[in-house]
Amino acid sequence: MRQLLLDLGAEKPQTLDSFVVGRNAELLELAHRLAGPESVTLSQRFVYLWGEPGSGKTHLLHALASMPGAKYLDATSPEADFVADGPTRLYLLDDCDRLSPALQIAAFNLFNQIREGAAALVTTGAAPPAILQVREDLRTRLGWGLIYQVHGLTDEEKIAALTRAAHARGFALAPGVLPYLITHFRRDMRSLSAMLDALDAYSLETKRPITVPLLRNLLQLGEDPTLP
C-alpha cells in the first residue's frame, strides 16, 4: 500500500489548474501569463519564488515546465544545460540554495545570457534572496525582478481543498477523516492528494465507507515512518 501511495503521487501531473491557490492568487495569475503565448513585460522576465518546503514552489515550476519552449533545471541538472539557447523561452531553476558551487557559477552566467535575450527565468529558493546561502553575485541576480513568497496552505484550506476533490470524484468522507489525515500524515498537498486517492481505492477494495478507522488501517498498511 505504501508503494501505491508513492505511485499515485508520481502519476499525477503537476499543473497550474491543480495548484491550490490559497493566498497566492497574484502569483498564479503571473504563472498563467508566463505559460501563455503572449510576451511578458521586462519586469516579469525574472521572477524569484521563496517559501517553506511543501508550499508549492516546485509544483509551479513543474507545471510551467510542461509548456512548449520551457526548460526545468535544478541541483541535479548537468552544468552543460545551464546555457541559454534559441528555442527556450522560459527557464525554470529550482532550489537555488541547493546548487553546487560550480552550478551557482553556471546559474550566474545563465542570468546574464537571458538578460541579453528575450527569454524569462523563474527561480526558487528556501528564503528571500537577501539571506539565501549562495554566492553574492548570484544572490544579486536573484533579486533582479519580481519576488514572491509562496504561502503554504493553512489546515483549513487543505481540508477545504481535499473536501472539494473528494466531492468532485464522487465519494464521501466521514466527519473527522481529513483533520485526522493532516495531523497523522505528511502535510504537503501532493502527498495528501495521493492518500485521498488511496483511501478511495481502499474503500472500494474493502467495501467499507471512508471513516477514521479505515484511514488508520490504511496508514498502518503503509507503514509510513512519519506516523507517531
Secondary structure, DSSP 8 states (H G I E B T S, - for coil): -HHHHHHHHHHS---STTS--TT-HHHHHHHHHHHSSS---GGGSEEEEE-STTSSHHHHHHHHHTSTTEEEE-TTS-GGG-S--SS--EEEE--GGG--HHHHHHHHHHHHHHHHSS-EEEEEESS-GGG-SS-HHHHHHHTSSEEEE-----HHHHHHHHHHHHHHHT--B-TTHHHHHHHHS--SHHHHHHHHHHHHHHHHHHT--B-HHHHHHHHHHHT-TT--
